[in-house]
Amino acid sequence: MPPFTVIKLDIQGQETWRYSGQVLQRGPNQLLLEAYFDREDRIFYDMPLRKGDRFVETYYSDRWYNIYEIHAKGDDHLRGWYCNIGYPAKIGKDSLSYVDLALDLLVFPDGKQVILDDDEFAELHLSTHDRAQALDAMTELQESFKSKLAQ
């Protein structure tokens, strides 16, 4: 299967990151993709990220977020989830793009949640509707992970 390209855009529509992955599954409004972390090793809010960590990424064309499930290089244990709040993804045949709205949610396997970049989100020039959609998406994600990890 040919590589699938992911394009992250900022609020002005400018490309900020591009990488490739492999499609694992397609649905009418979503795409599941596998990609590997291609940046230098770092600690990100107490979560180690290593070059080669496996990301299982879910993009939606009808939801205001995407979810990255992060697995450690080597033993593939679950490190946690990183969720981007953004406009619904535009999913094409061999690429997708999404506009990132700065607001993110980091979730650890123990259930701990950390909201990231809410200060940057607050500064974005968004319509009242779009700001409400983004905040509703954050609430939906938080509740979803609380339910998922409480089981």
C-alpha positions in Angstrom: 0.0 0.0 0.0 1.5 3.4 -0.9 2.3 5.9 1.8 -0.5 8.3 3.0 0.5 11.9 3.7 -0.7 13.9 6.7 -0.6 17.7 6.4 -1.0 19.8 9.5 -2.1 23.4 8.9 -2.2 26.5 11.2 -5.2 28.7 11.5 -4.1 30.7 8.4 -4.0 27.5 6.3 -0.1 27.5 6.3 1.5 24.1 6.4 3.4 23.5 9.7 4.2 19.8 9.5 4.0 17.0 6.9 4.7 13.3 7.3 3.7 9.9 5.9 2.1 6.9 7.4 0.2 3.7 6.3 -3.6 3.5 6.3 -4.9 0.8 8.6 -8.6 1.3 8.1 -11.0 3.7 6.4 -14.6 4.4 7.3 -17.2 6.8 5.9 -16.1 9.7 8.3 -12.7 8.5 9.6 -9.3 7.2 8.8 -7.0 5.1 11.0 -3.3 5.5 10.2 0.0 4.2 11.5 3.0 6.5 11.6 6.3 6.7 13.4 7.6 9.6 15.5 10.3 11.2 13.3 11.7 13.9 15.6 14.5 13.8 18.2 13.8 12.2 21.6 12.2 14.4 24.2 10.2 14.4 27.4 6.8 15.9 26.7 4.9 16.8 29.9 6.3 13.7 31.7 5.7 11.5 28.6 8.9 10.3 26.9 8.7 10.5 23.1 11.4 8.6 21.2 12.3 8.6 17.5 10.5 5.5 16.1 7.6 5.4 18.6 4.5 4.1 16.9 1.5 6.4 16.6 -1.9 5.0 15.7 -3.8 8.0 14.6 -7.5 8.5 14.1 -8.8 11.3 12.0 -12.4 12.3 11.6 -14.1 14.3 8.9 -17.1 15.0 11.2 -15.4 15.7 14.5 -13.4 18.6 15.7 -10.4 16.5 16.9 -8.0 13.8 16.1 -6.5 11.2 18.4 -3.0 9.8 18.5 -2.4 6.6 20.5 1.3 6.5 21.3 3.2 3.2 21.7 6.8 2.9 22.8 9.5 1.9 20.3 10.8 -1.5 21.2 8.2 -3.2 23.5 5.1 -1.3 22.0 3.7 -0.5 25.4 1.1 2.2 25.5 2.5 5.6 26.5 -0.8 7.5 26.2 -2.9 9.6 23.9 -2.3 13.0 22.3 -5.4 14.7 21.0 -5.5 17.7 18.7 -8.5 20.0 18.7 -9.0 21.3 15.1 -11.4 21.6 12.3 -12.6 18.3 10.9 -10.0 16.6 8.7 -10.3 16.8 4.9 -9.6 13.2 4.0 -8.6 12.4 0.4 -7.5 9.3 -1.5 -3.8 9.4 -0.5 -3.6 12.4 1.9 -5.4 14.4 4.5 -5.1 17.8 6.0 -6.4 19.4 9.2 -6.3 22.9 10.7 -4.9 22.7 14.2 -6.6 25.1 16.7 -3.7 24.9 19.2 -5.7 23.4 22.0 -4.6 19.8 22.9 -5.3 17.1 25.4 -2.6 14.7 26.7 -4.0 11.6 28.4 -1.9 9.1 30.3 -2.8 5.4 30.8 -3.5 6.0 34.5 -6.2 8.5 33.5 -4.3 11.7 34.2 -5.3 14.4 31.7 -3.4 17.6 30.8 -4.9 20.4 28.7 -2.2 22.0 26.6 -1.9 25.4 24.9 -5.2 26.8 26.1 -3.5 30.2 26.2 -2.6 30.0 22.5 -6.2 28.8 21.7 -7.6 31.8 23.6 -5.6 34.2 21.4 -6.9 32.7 18.1 -9.4 34.8 16.1 -12.3 32.4 15.9 -16.0 32.9 15.4 -18.2 32.3 18.4 -19.5 29.1 16.7 -16.0 27.7 16.0 -14.7 28.4 19.5 -17.8 26.7 21.0 -17.3 23.7 18.7 -13.6 23.4 19.7 -14.5 23.6 23.4 -17.3 21.1 23.0 -14.8 18.8 21.3 -12.4 19.1 24.3 -15.2 18.2 26.7 -16.3 15.2 24.6 -12.7 13.9 24.5 -12.2 14.4 28.3 -15.5 12.6 29.1 -14.7 9.8 26.6 -11.3 9.1 28.2 -12.8 9.2 31.7 -15.3 6.6 30.7 -12.8 4.5 28.8 -10.2 4.4 31.5 -12.6 3.9 34.4 -13.5 0.4 33.0 
